[in-house]
């Protein structure tokens, strides 16, 4: 690639800001012996990708061509890998909300059915979680009964090869019961399966930007 194609002119909104940046970058360059262009590049990359290696990997893969579904599946799978059947505890509710919002942009119905068997096993484990929850309170008892009914419907839908799978209700279920399910590895294994099963995720500037913003918000929650 020609060197000129790698150049990008920075335009500042004021002379004051330009001089401030020039002075800061110049001091760093003189102090550590690094080129000014390298310092600016690193600063921009750290801002866009964060300094967290895991987040940098996900955002980079997103912009290399991976779909939102592939990235979501990887994130959910990562969060499922805690200890003693627990999740890592990352605050991924915004990622579930992102998946819900993206459903209206699906251009076609196409499903990879390979993960279905594992997804059903996860749903059965989630069923057991609700079975074990305290049902002494009438309001909570009704809530958990509705959750069990929803899981049964999901399993029935997944078990019927001729039944069209509607993904939005699955994601809404996990959003509704987030507080009860956020600590379970089975929740995020199920979400990972759902994201990987569904094809037709859009891959445009809006979806990439939205998902990248969600990922940047995880900075500080993930270990390096």
C-alpha positions in Angstrom: 0.0 0.0 0.0 1.4 3.4 -0.9 2.5 5.5 2.0 0.1 8.4 1.0 -2.8 6.0 1.5 -1.9 5.5 5.1 -1.9 9.2 5.9 -4.9 10.9 7.6 -5.0 14.7 8.3 -6.2 15.7 11.8 -8.5 18.7 11.9 -8.9 20.5 15.2 -11.9 22.6 16.3 -9.6 25.3 17.6 -6.0 26.4 17.6 -5.9 26.1 21.3 -6.7 22.4 21.2 -4.2 21.8 18.4 -1.4 23.5 20.4 -2.3 21.5 23.5 -2.2 18.2 21.7 1.0 19.2 19.9 2.7 20.0 23.3 1.5 16.8 25.0 2.5 14.5 22.2 5.8 16.3 21.7 6.7 15.9 25.4 5.9 12.2 25.2 7.9 11.8 22.0 11.0 13.5 23.4 10.7 11.6 26.7 10.4 8.1 25.4 12.0 8.4 22.0 8.9 7.4 20.0 7.7 9.0 16.8 4.8 11.5 17.1 2.8 9.6 14.5 3.2 6.4 16.5 2.0 8.1 19.7 -1.1 9.5 18.0 -1.9 6.1 16.3 -1.6 4.3 19.7 -3.8 6.9 21.4 -6.5 6.6 18.7 -6.4 2.8 18.8 -6.6 2.7 22.6 -9.6 5.0 22.5 -11.4 3.1 19.7 -10.5 -0.5 20.9 -9.8 0.1 24.6 -6.6 -1.3 26.2 -8.2 -4.5 27.2 -6.9 -7.3 24.9 -10.2 -9.3 24.9 -12.3 -6.3 24.0 -9.7 -5.3 21.3 -10.0 -8.8 19.9 -13.8 -8.6 19.6 -13.9 -5.1 18.1 -11.1 -6.0 15.6 -12.8 -9.2 14.5 -16.1 -7.3 14.1 -14.4 -4.8 11.7 -12.6 -7.6 9.9 -15.9 -9.0 8.8 -17.4 -11.1 11.6 -21.1 -10.7 12.0 -22.8 -9.3 15.1 -24.1 -12.7 15.8 -20.6 -14.3 15.8 -19.3 -11.6 18.1 -22.3 -11.9 20.5 -21.9 -15.7 20.6 -18.2 -15.3 21.5 -19.0 -12.8 24.2 -21.7 -14.9 25.8 -19.5 -18.0 25.6 -16.7 -16.1 27.3 -19.0 -15.0 30.1 -20.3 -18.5 30.7 -16.8 -19.7 31.7 -16.9 -19.0 35.4 -16.4 -21.5 38.3 -18.9 -24.0 39.8 -21.5 -23.5 37.1 -21.3 -19.8 37.6 -20.9 -17.1 34.9 -18.1 -14.6 35.0 -20.6 -12.0 36.1 -20.1 -9.4 33.3 -22.9 -6.8 32.9 -24.1 -8.1 29.5 -27.7 -6.9 29.7 -27.0 -4.2 27.1 -25.8 -6.9 24.7 -29.1 -8.8 25.1 -30.9 -5.5 24.5 -28.7 -5.0 21.4 -29.7 -8.5 20.1 -33.4 -7.7 20.7 -33.1 -4.5 18.8 -31.3 -6.1 15.9 -34.1 -8.6 15.3 -36.1 -6.1 13.3 -33.2 -5.8 10.8 -32.9 -9.5 10.0 -33.2 -9.7 6.2 -33.9 -13.5 6.0 -34.8 -16.4 8.1 -31.9 -18.8 8.2 -31.0 -21.1 11.1 -28.1 -23.3 11.9 -29.8 -26.1 13.8 -26.6 -27.8 15.1 -26.6 -26.1 18.5 -30.3 -26.9 19.2 -29.5 -30.1 21.2 -27.1 -28.2 23.5 -29.5 -25.2 23.8 -32.3 -27.5 25.0 -30.0 -29.0 27.6 -29.2 -25.4 28.8 -32.9 -24.6 28.9 -33.6 -27.7 31.0 -30.9 -26.5 33.4 -32.5 -23.1 33.6 -35.8 -24.8 34.2 -34.2 -26.4 37.3 -33.0 -23.0 38.5 -36.5 -21.6 38.5 -37.8 -24.8 40.2 -35.3 -24.2 43.0 -36.2 -20.6 43.6 -38.2 -19.6 46.6 -41.9 -19.6 45.8 -43.3 -18.7 49.2 -44.3 -15.2 48.0 -47.4 -15.3 45.7 -46.1 -12.7 43.3 -42.8 -14.4 42.8 -44.5 -17.8 42.5 -46.6 -16.5 39.6 -43.5 -15.0 38.0 -41.6 -18.3 38.2 -44.5 -20.3 37.0 -44.7 -18.0 33.9 -41.0 -18.5 33.4 -41.3 -22.3 33.6 -44.2 -22.1 31.1 -42.1 -20.0 28.7 -39.1 -22.4 28.9 -41.5 -25.3 28.1 -42.7 -23.5 25.1 -39.2 -22.7 23.9 -38.2 -26.4 24.2 -41.3 -27.5 22.4 -40.6 -25.0 19.6 -37.0 -26.1 19.3 -37.9 -29.8 19.3 -40.3 -29.4 16.3 -38.2 -29.5 13.2 -41.1 -27.9 11.2 -41.6 -25.1 13.7 -40.1 -21.7 12.8 -37.9 -20.4 15.6 -38.7 -16.9 16.8 -35.6 -15.5 18.4 -36.8 -12.3 19.9 -38.9 -14.0 22.7 -35.8 -15.9 23.8 -33.8 -12.8 24.2 -36.7 -11.0 25.9 -37.0 -13.9 28.3 -33.4 -13.5 29.5 -33.9 -9.7 29.8 -37.0 -10.1 31.9 -35.4 -12.7 34.2 -31.9 -11.1 34.2 -31.6 -10.8 38.0 -32.5 -14.5 38.4 -30.3 -15.8 35.6 -27.3 -13.5 35.3 -25.0 -15.6 37.5 -25.6 -19.0 35.8 -23.3 -20.3 33.2 -26.3 -22.0 31.5 -27.8 -18.6 30.7 -24.8 -17.5 28.6 -24.3 -20.9 27.0 -27.9 -20.7 25.9 -27.4 -17.1 24.6 -24.2 -18.1 22.8 -26.2 -20.9 21.1 -29.0 -18.5 20.1 -26.6 -15.9 18.6 -24.7 -18.5 16.6 -27.8 -20.3 15.4 -29.4 -17.2 13.9 -28.1 -16.2 10.5 -28.9 -13.0 8.6 -27.4 -10.6 11.1 -26.8 -7.2 9.4 -23.3 -6.0 9.0 -23.4 -2.3 8.5 -22.1 0.9 10.1 -25.0 1.2 12.5 -24.8 -2.4 13.9 -21.0 -2.3 14.1 -21.0 1.1 15.9 -23.7 0.0 18.3 -22.0 -3.3 19.2 -18.6 -1.6 19.5 -20.1 0.9 22.0 -21.5 -1.9 24.1 -18.1 -3.6 24.0 -16.2 -0.4 25.1 -18.6 -0.1 28.0 -17.2 -3.5 29.3 -13.8 -2.0 29.8 -12.9 -2.2 33.4 -15.0 -5.3 34.0 -12.7 -7.7 32.2 -9.3 -8.9 33.3 -6.4 -8.4 30.9 
